[in-house]
Amino acid sequence: MYDDVSLLIDGAWRQGSGGETMAIHNPATSAEIGRLACATQSDLEQAAQAAARAFRVWSKTSAFERYKLMRKAAELLRERVEAIARILTLEEGKPLAQARMEILTAADHIDWCAEEGRRAYGRVVPARATGVLQIVIRQPVGPVAAFTPWNFPVNQAVRKLAAALAAGCSIIIKGPEDTPGSCAELVRCFLDAGAPDGLVNLVYGTPADISEFLVPHPLIEKISFTGSTAVGKHLASLAGRHMKRATMELGGHSPVIVMDDADLDGALKQLVAFKFRNAGQVCVAPTRFLVHEKVYNTFVDKFTAGAKAIKVGDGLDESSQMGPLCHSRRVEAMESFIADAVAKGAKVKTGGKRIGNKGYFFEPTVLTEVPADARIMHEEPFGPVAPILPFKNFDAILAEANRLRYGLAAFAFTSSQKTATAIGEALESGQVSINHLGLALPEVPFGGVKDSGYGSEGGAETLEPYLITKFITQTGL
């Protein structure tokens, strides 16, 4: 059901040269299900050299030929969705239905990037003098080092992989050690589609050691990282010291504004499902529910009932609606957030505890009367805990929504077009979704502001970080 996971370097699946491995666990049982190969500095050097060789070939491959290979990889991903979804659920915990959706969305993202690669246009700039030609062309930046998270091991890796290849770059992916198998299967689709040796490399190991080696490496020209704000700031600083381009998709603490004129039943149906999707381990998950006092009690009661109704269980059980947290560290984090909030006066409306002693299951949790100094009001919870707070006026709620340095995503529900327009303009966030939850599609940009990072993945902007702009001017002899 689950194979050991190897490194991919220069077209070959192999063990690390040092022979070191680490355990891979099923979060539903805590049991070891496989071993993961760990890269040494020698392995990383070989990967960098391979990526540089492949770049010289791939960057000269036509956009149309790149497109054909990528479309083939996308179709292979769709054909293998059931097998890969099972691997993803075994190692990460999310229900199979969510795993399937992640993989199919990843295939759509490959298609989108492949098409965008055929439209990476330059331009002609009208000259001031007769006989002068001025053109602007776009060229791939070079080999890329990409660092991907465990919570969406396929869909986050594909954003970097597909954009890099469509632009004409080669790539080294530092995959997630907690959830390596599904990421490896994504890469295998590109290999089986005919990717040249060294175009895509996949490594695992000690994250700090890998980043400290690859980010400053002279053959690496572009960095892309998805993960915590603290790590992202460190890598951005390291990239800056070596003048490397960087895209940073970092943490969030997404506010949800529910106005008194909102369609409550419609909002609740969406918000309960979205909050507890992947056990709340989603960077754009709603994390601070800010509800107008006129509808606050009704919202709390119905949201709490929805949370109680969620069936928590092994993701391999098709009836499960929420699986376990990914590892024991997330369980400890939830317990700490809740204990801190309760000690400061918060009330637990439902949940608040670990479920059983096998695996890392946690109850969907709702908190009310959460004080402003509670940790959960300042730190990203990244789990199935929903603090719900009342508010009286529009200005106060906007102040609270924009209070933190996070700015990845924000949500609002209102039936007033005037209010919706004002909220969309006022929220300090890279993404704002009003009256629905329409984020993270391949055709729309995905990225944050402030401490949530910079740069976008997806949409028309998806290739921009992987292309340089070159101006060429010439006259006749």
Secondary structure in CASP SS format (residue, H / E / C, confidence):
PFRMAT SS
TARGET T0000
AUTHOR 0000-0000-0000
METHOD secondary structure of the structure
MODEL  1
M C 1.00
Y C 1.00
D C 1.00
D C 1.00
V E 1.00
S C 1.00
L E 1.00
L E 1.00
I E 1.00
D C 1.00
G C 1.00
A E 1.00
W E 1.00
R E 1.00
Q C 1.00
G C 1.00
S C 1.00
G C 1.00
G C 1.00
E C 1.00
T E 1.00
M E 1.00
A E 1.00
I E 1.00
H E 1.00
N C 1.00
P C 1.00
A C 1.00
T C 1.00
S C 1.00
A C 1.00
E E 1.00
I E 1.00
G E 1.00
R E 1.00
L E 1.00
A E 1.00
C C 1.00
A C 1.00
T C 1.00
Q H 1.00
S H 1.00
D H 1.00
L H 1.00
E H 1.00
Q H 1.00
A H 1.00
A H 1.00
Q H 1.00
A H 1.00
A H 1.00
A H 1.00
R H 1.00
A H 1.00
F H 1.00
R H 1.00
V H 1.00
W H 1.00
S C 1.00
K C 1.00
T C 1.00
S C 1.00
A H 1.00
F H 1.00
E H 1.00
R H 1.00
Y H 1.00
K H 1.00
L H 1.00
M H 1.00
R H 1.00
K H 1.00
A H 1.00
A H 1.00
E H 1.00
L H 1.00
L H 1.00
R H 1.00
E H 1.00
R C 1.00
V H 1.00
E H 1.00
A H 1.00
I H 1.00
A H 1.00
R H 1.00
I H 1.00
L H 1.00
T H 1.00
L H 1.00
E H 1.00
E H 1.00
G C 1.00
K C 1.00
P C 1.00
L H 1.00
A H 1.00
Q H 1.00
A H 1.00
R H 1.00
M H 1.00
E H 1.00
I H 1.00
L H 1.00
T H 1.00
A H 1.00
A H 1.00
D H 1.00
H H 1.00
I H 1.00
D H 1.00
W H 1.00
C H 1.00
A H 1.00
E H 1.00
E H 1.00
G H 1.00
R C 1.00
R C 1.00
A C 1.00
Y C 1.00
G C 1.00
R E 1.00
V E 1.00
V C 1.00
P C 1.00
A C 1.00
R C 1.00
A C 1.00
T C 1.00
G C 1.00
V E 1.00
L E 1.00
Q E 1.00
I E 1.00
V E 1.00
I E 1.00
R E 1.00
Q E 1.00
P E 1.00
V C 1.00
G C 1.00
P C 1.00
V E 1.00
A E 1.00
A E 1.00
F E 1.00
T C 1.00
P C 1.00
W C 1.00
N C 1.00
F C 1.00
P C 1.00
V C 1.00
N H 1.00
Q H 1.00
A H 1.00
V H 1.00
R H 1.00
K H 1.00
L H 1.00
A H 1.00
A H 1.00
A H 1.00
L H 1.00
A H 1.00
A H 1.00
G C 1.00
C C 1.00
S C 1.00
I E 1.00
I E 1.00
I E 1.00
K E 1.00
G C 1.00
P C 1.00
E C 1.00
D C 1.00
T C 1.00
P H 1.00
G H 1.00
S H 1.00
C H 1.00
A H 1.00
E H 1.00
L H 1.00
V H 1.00
R H 1.00
C H 1.00
F H 1.00
L H 1.00
D H 1.00
A C 1.00
G C 1.00
A C 1.00
P C 1.00
D C 1.00
G C 1.00
L C 1.00
V E 1.00
N E 1.00
L E 1.00
V E 1.00
Y C 1.00
G C 1.00
T C 1.00
P H 1.00
A H 1.00
D H 1.00
I H 1.00
S H 1.00
E H 1.00
F H 1.00
L H 1.00
V C 1.00
P C 1.00
H C 1.00
P C 1.00
L C 1.00
I C 1.00
E C 1.00
K E 1.00
I E 1.00
S E 1.00
F E 1.00
T E 1.00
G C 1.00
S C 1.00
T H 1.00
A H 1.00
V H 1.00
G H 1.00
K H 1.00
H H 1.00
L H 1.00
A H 1.00
S H 1.00
L H 1.00
A H 1.00
G H 1.00
R H 1.00
H C 1.00
M C 1.00
K C 1.00
R E 1.00
A E 1.00
T E 1.00
M E 1.00
E E 1.00
L C 1.00
G C 1.00
G C 1.00
H C 1.00
S E 1.00
P E 1.00
V E 1.00
I E 1.00
V E 1.00
M C 1.00
D C 1.00
D C 1.00
A C 1.00
D C 1.00
L H 1.00
D H 1.00
G H 1.00
A H 1.00
L H 1.00
K H 1.00
Q H 1.00
L H 1.00
V H 1.00
A H 1.00
F H 1.00
K H 1.00
F C 1.00
R H 1.00
N H 1.00
A H 1.00
G H 1.00
Q C 1.00
V C 1.00
C C 1.00
V C 1.00
A C 1.00
P E 1.00
T E 1.00
R E 1.00
F E 1.00
L E 1.00
V E 1.00
H E 1.00
E C 1.00
K C 1.00
V C 1.00
Y H 1.00
N H 1.00
T H 1.00
F H 1.00
V H 1.00
D H 1.00
K H 1.00
F H 1.00
T H 1.00
A H 1.00
G H 1.00
A H 1.00
K H 1.00
A H 1.00
I C 1.00
K C 1.00
V E 1.00
G C 1.00
D C 1.00
G C 1.00
L C 1.00
D C 1.00
E C 1.00
S C 1.00
S C 1.00
Q C 1.00
M E 1.00
G C 1.00
P C 1.00
L C 1.00
C C 1.00
H C 1.00
S H 1.00
R H 1.00
R H 1.00
V H 1.00
E H 1.00
A H 1.00
M H 1.00
E H 1.00
S H 1.00
F H 1.00
I H 1.00
A H 1.00
D H 1.00
A H 1.00
V H 1.00
A H 1.00
K C 1.00
G C 1.00
A C 1.00
K E 1.00
V E 1.00
K E 1.00
T E 1.00
G C 1.00
G C 1.00
K C 1.00
R E 1.00
I C 1.00
G C 1.00
N C 1.00
K C 1.00
G C 1.00
Y C 1.00
F C 1.00
F E 1.00
E C 1.00
P C 1.00
T E 1.00
V E 1.00
L E 1.00
T E 1.00
E C 1.00
V C 1.00
P C 1.00
A C 1.00
D C 1.00
A C 1.00
R H 1.00
I H 1.00
M H 1.00
H C 1.00
E C 1.00
E C 1.00
P C 1.00
F C 1.00
G C 1.00
P C 1.00
V E 1.00
A E 1.00
P E 1.00
I E 1.00
L E 1.00
P E 1.00
F E 1.00
K C 1.00
N C 1.00
F H 1.00
D H 1.00
A H 1.00
I H 1.00
L H 1.00
A H 1.00
E H 1.00
A H 1.00
N C 1.00
R C 1.00
L C 1.00
R C 1.00
Y C 1.00
G C 1.00
L C 1.00
A C 1.00
A E 1.00
F E 1.00
A E 1.00
F E 1.00
T C 1.00
S C 1.00
S C 1.00
Q H 1.00
K H 1.00
T H 1.00
A H 1.00
T H 1.00
A H 1.00
I H 1.00
G H 1.00
E H 1.00
A H 1.00
L C 1.00
E C 1.00
S C 1.00
G C 1.00
Q C 1.00
V E 1.00
S E 1.00
I E 1.00
N C 1.00
H C 1.00
L C 1.00
G C 1.00
L C 1.00
A C 1.00
L C 1.00
P C 1.00
E C 1.00
V C 1.00
P C 1.00
F E 1.00
G C 1.00
G C 1.00
V C 1.00
K H 1.00
D H 1.00
S H 1.00
G E 1.00
Y E 1.00
G C 1.00
S C 1.00
E E 1.00
G C 1.00
G H 1.00
A H 1.00
E H 1.00
T C 1.00
L C 1.00
E H 1.00
P H 1.00
Y H 1.00
L E 1.00
I E 1.00
T E 1.00
K E 1.00
F E 1.00
I E 1.00
T E 1.00
Q E 1.00
T E 1.00
G C 1.00
L C 1.00
END
